[in-house]
Amino acid sequence: MWLPAQVRKISGHDLVIRLDEKPNVERLKTMYSGDLSKVYAKVDLVDPRKARPKQRALFFALLNDIWDWTGYPQSDMKSYFYNEYQRKTYGLSISLKDESDTTVSEANLLINIVLEFMFDWNVPFKQGYELLPKEESYYMYLCCKYRKCAICGKHADIHHVNGDTVGSGGNRNHVDHSKRHVIALCRVHHSEAHKIGQKEFSEKYHLPMSGIKLDVETLKLIGIRGNYEEETR
């Protein structure tokens, strides 16, 4: 039973919601065998923002990068990724036409699917590189997962940032890295960040140096050893 509603108040884990129309109580009674003391609901918070022209430009620039690397026509790759989006969203369709109702969040999901494909198959970024969403946490996550420098795409190390660095006397194998902020940088760009400072480095490359946190499964997958006993109990 899908019902349109508006959120009137948000407080911690509590939402105050007003439905646009009255629910069918009799149907609810049928669903819950007459006991309405605990009715469960799924809340889908709607993104009111319409997809940006920059997102459309990035999507097609990335398709051009894939075309340069594979030789597959852009139209074929477009259909492939639209189908992948539909598969991941259990049948929802998407369009990046100007007149479509696609939201920013939906367009981001589509772009993330393309980025995952390119990282997984090591497709080089050419036309799309300048448009890469370096401020997006999922891009930062992919750089860490596939050990790609967030600046240049070369092989990267996983570095702690934002005051979460491991001291020179510290043992990285005894650290719970899932509780620290990290970023993927090649040694050249990592050295530059230390040399000119994080603020100037961030402004130069339009890259937030706040980093992201990785879950234990991802850290183990990419070979970052540490003390994760608390996470695995």
C-alpha positions in Angstrom: 0.0 0.0 0.0 1.8 3.2 -1.2 0.6 6.5 0.3 1.9 10.0 -0.6 2.8 12.0 2.5 4.8 15.0 3.8 7.3 15.0 6.6 6.3 17.6 9.1 9.1 17.1 11.7 12.4 15.2 12.0 13.8 14.5 15.5 16.5 11.9 15.8 15.0 8.5 14.7 11.4 9.9 14.8 9.5 11.3 11.8 6.2 13.1 12.1 4.3 12.4 8.8 1.0 13.7 7.5 -0.6 11.6 4.8 -2.1 13.4 1.8 -5.1 11.1 2.1 -6.6 8.9 4.7 -5.4 5.3 4.8 -7.8 2.5 4.1 -8.1 1.2 7.7 -10.2 -1.8 6.8 -7.5 -3.0 4.4 -4.9 -2.5 7.1 -7.0 -4.6 9.5 -7.1 -7.3 6.9 -3.4 -7.2 6.4 -2.7 -7.2 10.2 -5.5 -9.7 11.2 -7.3 -6.9 13.0 -4.4 -5.8 15.2 -3.2 -2.3 14.4 -1.1 -1.9 17.5 2.1 -2.1 15.4 1.8 -1.2 11.7 5.1 -1.3 9.8 5.9 1.1 6.9 8.6 1.8 4.4 9.7 5.4 4.1 11.1 6.6 0.8 12.4 10.1 1.2 11.9 11.8 -2.2 14.7 13.9 -3.8 13.0 17.1 -5.1 16.0 18.1 -7.2 15.9 17.5 -10.9 19.0 15.9 -12.5 21.7 18.4 -13.4 23.1 19.1 -16.9 26.5 18.4 -15.4 25.4 14.9 -14.5 24.2 14.3 -18.0 27.5 15.6 -19.4 29.5 13.3 -17.1 27.4 10.2 -18.0 28.0 10.7 -21.7 31.6 11.6 -21.3 32.2 8.4 -19.4 30.4 6.5 -22.2 32.8 8.1 -24.6 35.7 6.9 -22.5 34.3 3.3 -22.6 33.8 3.6 -26.3 37.4 4.7 -26.8 38.6 1.7 -24.8 36.2 -1.0 -26.0 35.0 0.1 -29.4 31.4 -0.5 -28.3 29.0 2.2 -29.6 27.8 4.7 -27.1 24.1 3.8 -27.8 24.8 0.1 -26.8 26.6 1.1 -23.6 23.8 3.5 -22.8 21.2 0.7 -23.1 23.5 -1.6 -21.0 23.7 0.8 -18.1 20.1 1.8 -18.3 19.3 -1.9 -18.0 21.8 -2.3 -15.1 20.0 0.6 -13.3 16.7 -1.1 -13.8 18.1 -4.4 -12.4 19.5 -2.7 -9.3 16.3 -0.7 -8.6 14.0 -3.7 -9.2 12.5 -2.6 -12.4 12.6 1.2 -12.2 13.5 3.0 -15.5 15.6 6.1 -15.9 16.2 8.8 -18.6 18.6 11.7 -18.7 16.5 13.6 -21.3 15.9 17.3 -20.4 12.2 16.8 -20.0 12.5 13.7 -17.8 11.6 13.7 -14.1 14.9 12.0 -13.1 16.2 13.3 -9.8 19.8 14.1 -8.7 19.9 11.0 -6.5 18.7 8.7 -9.4 21.2 10.2 -11.8 24.0 9.7 -9.2 23.1 6.1 -8.9 23.3 5.6 -12.6 26.7 7.4 -12.7 27.9 5.2 -9.8 27.0 2.1 -11.8 29.1 3.4 -14.7 32.0 4.3 -12.4 32.0 0.9 -10.8 32.2 -0.7 -14.2 35.1 1.5 -15.2 37.0 0.9 -12.0 36.3 -2.9 -12.2 37.5 -3.2 -15.8 40.3 -0.6 -15.4 38.9 1.6 -18.1 41.0 4.7 -18.4 39.3 8.1 -17.8 40.0 10.5 -20.5 37.2 12.9 -21.6 35.3 12.2 -18.4 38.2 12.8 -15.9 37.7 16.6 -15.5 34.0 16.0 -14.7 34.6 13.2 -12.2 32.6 13.7 -9.0 35.6 14.0 -6.7 33.4 15.5 -4.0 31.2 12.4 -3.9 31.9 9.8 -1.2 31.1 6.9 -3.6 33.9 8.0 -6.0 36.3 8.2 -3.0 35.1 4.8 -1.9 35.8 3.3 -5.4 39.3 4.9 -5.4 40.1 3.2 -2.1 38.5 -0.2 -3.1 40.4 -0.4 -6.4 43.6 1.4 -5.1 43.4 4.3 -7.6 44.7 7.7 -6.8 41.7 10.1 -6.5 43.8 12.7 -8.3 45.4 10.9 -11.3 44.1 7.4 -11.3 47.6 5.8 -10.8 48.1 3.0 -8.2 47.5 4.4 -4.7 48.1 3.7 -1.1 45.4 4.2 1.5 46.3 7.2 3.7 44.8 8.3 6.9 43.7 12.0 6.9 42.0 14.6 9.0 43.9 14.0 12.2 43.5 10.2 12.0 47.1 9.5 11.0 49.0 6.7 12.6 52.1 8.0 14.3 55.6 7.0 13.3 55.8 4.8 16.3 52.4 3.2 15.8 51.8 -0.3 14.5 49.2 -0.2 11.7 48.4 -3.9 12.3 47.1 -3.0 15.7 44.8 -0.2 14.5 41.1 -0.4 13.8 41.2 1.4 10.4 37.4 1.3 10.1 37.2 4.0 12.7 39.6 6.4 10.8 39.2 8.6 7.8 41.1 7.5 4.7 41.8 8.6 1.2 43.5 7.0 -1.8 46.5 8.9 -3.1 49.5 7.9 -5.1 52.9 8.5 -3.5 53.5 11.6 -5.6 50.3 13.3 -4.7 50.5 12.1 -1.1 53.9 13.8 -0.8 52.5 16.9 -2.4 49.7 17.0 0.1 52.2 17.0 3.0 54.4 19.5 1.3 51.8 22.2 0.5 49.3 21.4 3.2 45.8 19.8 3.0 43.9 23.1 2.6 46.0 24.3 -0.4 46.0 20.7 -1.8 42.2 20.5 -1.6 41.7 23.8 -3.3 44.2 23.0 -6.1 42.6 19.6 -7.0 39.0 20.4 -6.0 39.2 17.3 -3.7 37.8 17.3 -0.1 40.5 16.1 2.2 38.1 15.0 4.9 38.3 11.4 3.6 35.8 8.6 4.2 35.5 5.7 6.5 35.7 2.1 5.1 33.9 -0.9 6.6 35.8 -3.8 7.8 34.9 -6.0 4.9 36.2 -3.5 2.3 39.4 -2.9 4.4 40.1 -6.7 4.5 39.3 -7.0 0.8 41.9 -4.4 -0.2 44.5 -5.9 2.1 44.5 -3.3 5.0 45.5 -5.3 8.0 44.4 -4.1 11.4 42.8 -5.0 14.7 39.2 -5.6 13.9 38.3 -7.9 16.7 35.6 -5.6 18.0 33.9 -5.6 14.6 33.9 -9.4 14.2 32.6 -10.5 17.6 
